[in-house]
Amino acid sequence: MILIENAAVATADPDDTYYGDGHVVVGDDGRIVAVGPGHAGRYPGSVRRIDGTGCLVTPGLINTHHHLYQWVTRGLALDKTLFGWLTELYPIWGRLDAEIVGAAAGAGLGWLALSGCTTSMDHHYVFPRDGGDVLAAEIEAARTIGVRFHPARGSMDLGRRDGGLPPDNVVEETDEALAATEAAIDRWHDPSPASMLRVAVAPCSPFSVTSKLMSEAAALARRKGVRLHTHLAETDDEEGFCLQRFGCTPIEYAERVGWLGADVWLAHGVHLSDSAIARLAATGTGVAHCPSSNARLGTGSARVRELLDQGVPVGLGVDGPASQEVSQLGAELRQALYTARQRGGPGTMSAAGALRLGTIGGARCLGRADEIGSLQTGKLGDLVMWRLDGLAHDGIDDRLAALVFGPPTTVELSLVGGVPIVQHGELVNADEEALARQARRAHRRLLRR
């Protein structure tokens, strides 16, 4: 049993309950036993007591959109639009293999854990024919770091010769992609309570996937009982592509091919009309909001306030490290708040609202709101204790405000199901320098190709 006390606690529960001086207790079964104000009191048996003085405890952050393989291609195509960025990087990504992806995933997931992430998805859609088992490589990396992992088996079957954006050497045949996706679900997906590994079905985007693959992938996911994820409505270019190729907007196209529903969450959702937002709300479709990536690529800013007001599940994503080199989920809380306020003014989003995006909002997108995303009795003990008593945050009395408005800070402790994955700002299960060396070698090897 782990007992944290003398800490501020932001629960992200339905009432946004905040204790300036509170406690959280995680039982031996990895679930939250108690959360409340003041001291925790006495508990029988073996108890590890942690003094949280100067710290804030929050739910573990949940990353709802990422491309881990991109860690080894950071700092490239710095001044391109999305389509130009992809055109420059696709030929490099076409040389990936399992060793490179494993090194990238280890570095990326380690860095995410150090920034407060306890659950991450990954959208991997590049499968070179001679690249080996890249999905297994990133799953092994997640096991090493200790985060909950939701790999989304992506796919592309619409190459340049057929009017798509990716080069033909990085696309799969439609039936081949569907078979490989089903095999990944059968091999890896664990639907059990407290699962550490769940697989989603994730064709890449309207401009890299045929309508046949989109519709049949949706049918496959529903037959297997797993969730669906794809990029949608990220740029004006995509809007133009859909209007020209399909005669409709991206959201209308998604609905046409069976891609709206409570089992779907979409990456970005930047360019959405009022009617599109209404359709997302009516169908329960979620959105992964990636404010830093959208700013880096100049794609625009999502209408998050309108999405939330309509009841759309909205989570937070850092997106791939090649389009968002910072890749810190904790820092993305502030970016989400600033982006919302730029659109709608200071009343558009609060610190508590930003925390909801990064926690319970993400849990809703991943279909796990009954297990993670808030500090409530009976939920899984996925939490982060942030140190906020140094020079950078001194004088900001509200510790949640210090976390969201202040500079990035150290994770003092991070638990996944009550098991530490970060302690005193260091990874428990991996060596940060070793991860960096492996990623550096993978980067050089990939670019030499």
C-alpha positions in Angstrom: 0.0 0.0 0.0 1.2 3.5 -0.9 0.0 6.5 1.1 0.7 10.0 -0.1 -0.1 12.9 2.3 0.7 16.6 2.9 0.2 17.2 -0.8 -2.2 19.3 -2.8 -4.5 17.0 -4.8 -6.4 17.8 -8.0 -8.7 14.8 -8.6 -10.2 15.7 -12.1 -13.4 14.1 -10.8 -16.8 15.4 -12.1 -16.7 18.3 -9.6 -13.0 19.2 -10.2 -12.4 18.6 -6.5 -9.2 20.2 -5.3 -7.6 19.8 -1.9 -4.9 22.3 -0.9 -3.7 19.8 1.7 -4.8 16.2 1.0 -4.0 12.6 0.7 -4.3 9.6 -1.7 -4.0 6.0 -0.8 -3.4 3.2 -3.3 -4.0 -0.4 -2.2 -1.9 -3.5 -2.8 -4.3 -4.4 -5.7 -3.2 -1.2 -7.5 -6.5 0.6 -7.0 -7.3 3.8 -5.2 -8.5 3.1 -1.6 -9.0 6.7 -0.5 -8.6 10.3 -1.6 -9.5 13.3 0.5 -8.4 16.3 2.6 -5.9 16.3 5.5 -4.0 13.2 6.7 -4.9 9.7 5.7 -5.0 8.2 9.1 -3.9 4.7 10.0 -4.0 1.7 7.7 -3.2 -1.9 8.7 -0.4 -4.0 7.1 2.7 -2.8 5.2 2.3 0.9 4.2 4.8 3.0 2.3 4.2 6.6 3.5 5.3 9.4 1.1 5.5 13.0 2.3 4.1 15.1 -0.5 5.0 18.5 1.0 5.5 21.0 -1.8 3.9 18.7 -4.4 0.7 18.3 -6.3 -0.9 14.9 -7.0 -3.0 14.5 -10.2 -4.2 11.6 -12.2 -1.6 10.3 -14.6 -1.7 12.1 -17.9 -3.1 10.2 -21.0 -1.7 10.7 -24.4 -4.3 10.2 -27.1 -2.3 10.7 -30.3 1.4 10.0 -31.0 3.8 8.5 -33.6 6.7 7.1 -31.6 8.8 6.2 -34.6 9.2 9.9 -35.4 11.6 10.4 -32.5 14.5 9.5 -34.8 13.5 12.1 -37.4 13.1 15.2 -35.2 14.3 18.6 -36.5 13.5 17.9 -40.2 11.2 19.8 -42.5 10.9 22.6 -40.0 9.2 25.1 -42.2 6.8 23.0 -44.2 3.0 22.7 -44.2 1.6 19.2 -43.4 1.6 17.9 -46.9 5.1 19.3 -47.7 6.3 17.9 -44.4 4.9 14.4 -45.2 6.3 14.5 -48.7 9.8 15.2 -47.4 9.7 12.6 -44.6 7.8 9.7 -46.2 10.9 8.5 -48.1 13.0 8.4 -44.8 10.2 6.6 -42.9 10.1 4.0 -45.7 13.5 2.8 -44.4 12.4 2.0 -40.9 12.9 -1.4 -39.3 12.1 -3.0 -35.9 15.4 -2.0 -34.3 15.0 1.6 -35.2 11.4 1.7 -34.1 12.2 0.0 -30.8 14.9 2.6 -30.1 12.6 5.5 -31.0 9.7 4.1 -28.9 11.9 3.6 -25.9 13.2 7.2 -26.0 9.7 8.6 -26.8 7.9 6.6 -24.1 10.6 7.3 -21.5 10.4 11.0 -22.2 6.6 10.9 -22.0 6.8 9.1 -18.6 9.2 11.8 -17.3 6.6 14.5 -18.3 3.7 12.8 -16.4 2.3 10.4 -18.9 1.1 7.1 -17.5 -1.0 5.9 -20.5 -0.1 6.5 -24.2 -1.4 5.3 -27.5 0.7 5.1 -30.6 -0.5 5.4 -34.2 1.9 3.4 -36.3 1.1 3.2 -40.0 4.5 2.7 -41.8 5.4 -1.0 -42.3 8.3 -1.5 -44.7 8.3 -5.0 -46.2 11.8 -5.8 -44.9 11.4 -3.9 -41.7 10.6 -6.8 -39.3 8.0 -6.7 -36.5 7.9 -3.0 -35.8 4.7 -3.3 -33.7 6.3 -5.9 -31.4 9.3 -3.6 -31.0 7.3 -0.7 -29.7 5.1 -2.9 -27.5 8.3 -4.3 -25.9 9.5 -0.7 -25.3 6.2 0.2 -23.5 6.6 -2.9 -21.3 10.1 -1.8 -20.4 9.1 1.8 -19.4 6.0 0.5 -17.6 3.3 2.7 -19.1 -0.2 1.5 -20.2 -0.1 1.2 -23.9 -2.7 1.4 -26.7 -0.9 0.7 -29.9 -3.1 1.6 -32.9 -2.3 -0.6 -35.9 -2.3 1.8 -38.7 -2.2 1.3 -42.5 -1.9 3.0 -45.8 -3.1 1.6 -49.2 -3.5 4.7 -51.3 -0.1 5.5 -52.9 0.8 8.3 -55.3 0.0 6.2 -58.4 -3.6 6.0 -57.2 -3.9 9.7 -56.2 -2.7 9.5 -52.6 0.0 11.3 -50.9 2.5 8.6 -49.7 5.0 7.1 -52.0 4.0 3.7 -53.3 6.8 1.8 -51.5 5.3 2.6 -48.1 1.7 1.5 -48.7 0.2 -2.0 -48.3 -2.3 -3.9 -50.3 -5.8 -3.5 -48.8 -6.4 -7.1 -47.9 -2.8 -7.4 -46.6 -3.3 -4.5 -44.3 -6.6 -5.8 -43.0 -5.2 -9.3 -42.3 -2.1 -7.8 -40.5 -4.4 -5.6 -38.4 -6.6 -8.6 -37.4 -3.5 -10.6 -36.6 -2.2 -7.8 -34.3 -5.5 -7.7 -32.4 -5.5 -11.5 -32.0 -1.9 -11.5 -30.8 -1.7 -8.4 -28.5 -5.1 -7.0 -27.5 -6.0 -7.5 -23.8 -9.6 -6.4 -23.0 -9.4 -7.4 -19.4 -9.9 -4.9 -16.5 -6.6 -3.1 -15.6 -5.2 -4.1 -19.0 -1.7 -2.7 -19.8 -2.1 -3.4 -23.6 -5.1 -2.7 -25.9 -5.0 -2.5 -29.6 -6.9 -0.1 -31.9 -7.6 -0.2 -35.6 -6.1 2.9 -37.3 -6.0 3.5 -41.1 -3.9 6.6 -41.5 -6.0 9.4 -43.2 -8.3 10.1 -46.1 -5.4 11.1 -48.3 -3.5 7.8 -47.7 -6.2 5.2 -47.4 -8.9 3.9 -49.8 -12.5 4.0 -49.0 -12.6 0.2 -49.0 -9.9 0.0 -46.4 -11.7 2.6 -44.2 -15.0 0.9 -44.3 -13.7 -2.7 -43.9 -11.4 -1.6 -41.1 -14.4 -0.2 -39.3 -16.2 -3.4 -39.7 -13.2 -5.4 -38.5 -12.8 -3.3 -35.4 -16.5 -3.7 -34.4 -16.3 -7.4 -35.0 -13.3 -7.6 -32.8 -14.7 -5.2 -30.2 -11.8 -2.7 -30.4 -11.6 1.0 -30.9 -11.0 3.0 -34.1 -8.6 5.9 -34.7 -7.5 8.0 -37.7 -6.4 11.5 -38.6 -9.2 13.8 -39.7 -9.9 17.5 -40.5 -6.3 18.5 -39.7 -5.7 21.0 -42.6 -7.3 23.0 -45.3 -5.4 20.8 -47.8 -7.2 17.8 -46.5 -10.6 19.5 -46.8 -9.8 20.3 -50.4 -8.6 16.7 -51.1 -11.9 15.3 -49.7 -14.1 17.7 -51.6 -12.3 16.9 -54.8 -11.9 13.1 -54.4 -15.1 12.3 -52.5 -17.4 15.3 -53.1 -17.9 15.9 -49.4 -16.1 17.3 -46.2 -13.9 15.1 -44.1 -16.6 14.6 -41.4 -19.2 13.7 -44.1 -16.7 11.3 -45.6 -16.0 9.7 -42.1 -19.7 9.1 -41.6 -20.1 7.7 -45.1 -17.5 5.0 -44.4 -18.7 4.2 -40.9 -16.2 6.2 -38.9 -18.4 8.1 -36.5 -19.4 6.5 -33.2 -18.7 6.2 -29.5 -15.9 3.7 -30.3 -14.0 6.2 -32.5 -11.6 9.0 -31.7 -10.2 11.3 -34.3 -6.8 13.1 -34.3 -6.8 16.9 -34.6 -10.3 17.9 -35.7 -9.0 21.4 -36.4 -11.2 22.4 -39.3 -14.7 21.6 -38.2 -17.9 23.5 -39.0 -20.8 23.8 -36.5 -22.6 21.0 -38.3 -19.5 18.8 -38.1 -19.2 19.4 -34.4 -22.9 18.6 -33.9 -22.4 15.2 -35.7 -19.4 14.3 -33.5 -21.5 15.1 -30.4 -24.6 13.2 -31.6 -22.5 10.1 -32.4 -20.2 10.3 -29.3 -17.1 10.5 -31.5 -14.0 11.7 -29.6 -11.2 14.1 -30.7 -7.5 14.0 -29.8 -6.4 17.7 -29.5 -2.8 18.3 -30.4 -2.2 22.1 -30.0 1.6 22.2 -30.2 1.8 20.0 -33.3 -0.9 22.1 -35.0 1.0 25.3 -34.2 4.3 23.9 -35.4 2.8 22.9 -38.7 0.6 26.0 -38.9 -2.5 23.9 -39.5 -4.7 26.1 -37.2 -6.3 25.6 -33.8 -9.1 23.3 -32.9 -12.4 24.7 -31.6 -12.0 22.9 -28.3 -14.4 25.1 -26.3 -17.2 24.4 -28.8 -16.4 20.7 -28.9 -16.6 20.5 -25.1 -19.7 22.6 -24.9 -21.4 20.2 -27.3 -20.3 17.2 -25.1 -17.7 15.8 -27.5 -15.0 13.7 -25.7 -11.7 15.6 -26.1 -8.3 14.3 -25.0 -4.8 15.7 -25.3 -2.1 14.4 -27.6 1.5 15.5 -28.2 1.5 14.0 -31.7 4.7 12.7 -33.3 8.1 14.1 -32.2 8.9 15.1 -35.8 6.0 17.6 -35.7 6.3 18.6 -32.1 9.9 18.2 -30.9 9.2 19.1 -27.2 6.9 16.0 -26.8 6.2 16.7 -23.1 2.6 15.9 -22.2 2.7 17.9 -19.0 3.8 21.0 -21.0 0.9 20.4 -23.4 -1.6 21.3 -20.6 -0.4 24.9 -20.8 -0.3 24.9 -24.6 -3.9 23.7 -24.7 -5.0 26.4 -22.3 -3.2 29.1 -24.2 -4.5 27.9 -27.6 -8.1 27.9 -26.2 -7.7 31.4 -24.8 -6.2 32.8 -28.0 -9.5 31.7 -29.7 -11.9 32.7 -27.1 -10.4 34.8 -24.3 -9.4 34.1 -20.7 -12.7 32.6 -19.7 -12.4 29.9 -22.4 -10.4 27.4 -20.4 -9.2 27.1 -16.8 -6.3 25.2 -15.3 -8.8 22.6 -14.2 -10.2 22.4 -17.7 -6.7 21.8 -19.1 -6.1 19.1 -16.6 -9.4 17.4 -17.6 -8.2 17.3 -21.3 -5.0 15.6 -20.2 -6.7 13.1 -17.9 -10.4 12.1 -17.9 -10.9 13.5 -21.4 -8.2 11.2 -22.7 -9.7 8.3 -20.8 -13.0 8.9 -22.5 -11.3 8.9 -25.9 -9.6 5.5 -25.1 -12.8 4.0 -23.7 -11.3 3.8 -20.2 -13.1 6.5 -18.2 -14.3 4.0 -15.7 -10.8 2.9 -14.9 -8.4 5.8 -15.2 -8.4 9.6 -15.7 -9.5 10.8 -12.3 -8.5 10.2 -8.6 -11.6 8.4 -7.3 -12.0 5.4 -5.0 -11.9 2.1 -6.9 -10.1 3.5 -10.0 -6.7 2.3 -11.0 -3.8 3.9 -9.1 -2.3 5.8 -12.0 -1.2 9.1 -10.6 1.6 11.6 -10.8 3.1 13.7 -7.9 4.6 16.9 -9.3 7.3 18.8 -7.4 6.3 22.5 -7.3 8.2 24.1 -4.4 11.3 25.4 -6.2 12.2 28.8 -7.5 10.3 28.2 -10.8 6.9 27.9 -9.0 7.4 29.6 -5.6 4.7 32.1 -4.8 2.0 30.5 -7.0 -0.1 29.3 -4.1 -2.6 27.3 -6.2 -0.5 24.3 -7.1 -2.7 23.3 -10.0 -2.2 26.8 -11.4 1.5 26.4 -10.8 1.5 23.2 -12.8 -0.5 24.5 -15.8 0.7 28.1 -16.0 4.2 27.6 -14.7 7.2 26.1 -16.5 7.6 22.3 -16.9 8.6 20.7 -13.6 10.0 17.5 -12.2 7.9 14.4 -11.7 8.7 13.3 -8.2 6.7 10.1 -8.4 4.6 8.4 -11.1 2.6 5.3 -10.4 0.8 2.9 -12.9 -1.5 0.6 -11.0 0.4 1.5 -7.8 3.7 0.5 -9.3 6.4 3.3 -9.6 7.7 4.1 -13.1 9.3 7.4 -12.2 10.9 8.4 -8.9 12.7 11.6 -8.1 12.7 12.7 -11.7 14.3 9.5 -13.0 12.9 6.5 -14.8 12.6 3.4 -12.6 12.8 0.7 -15.3 15.2 2.2 -17.9 18.4 4.3 -18.0 17.8 7.7 -19.7 21.3 7.9 -21.1 21.0 4.4 -22.6 17.7 5.3 -24.2 19.3 8.4 -25.7 22.3 6.5 -27.0 20.1 3.9 -28.7 17.9 6.6 -30.3 20.9 8.5 -31.5 22.4 5.5 -33.2 19.0 4.7 -34.8 18.7 8.3 -36.0 22.2 8.2 -37.7 21.6 4.7 -39.1 18.2 5.8 -40.6 19.6 8.9 -42.2 22.6 7.1 -43.7 20.1 4.9 -45.5 
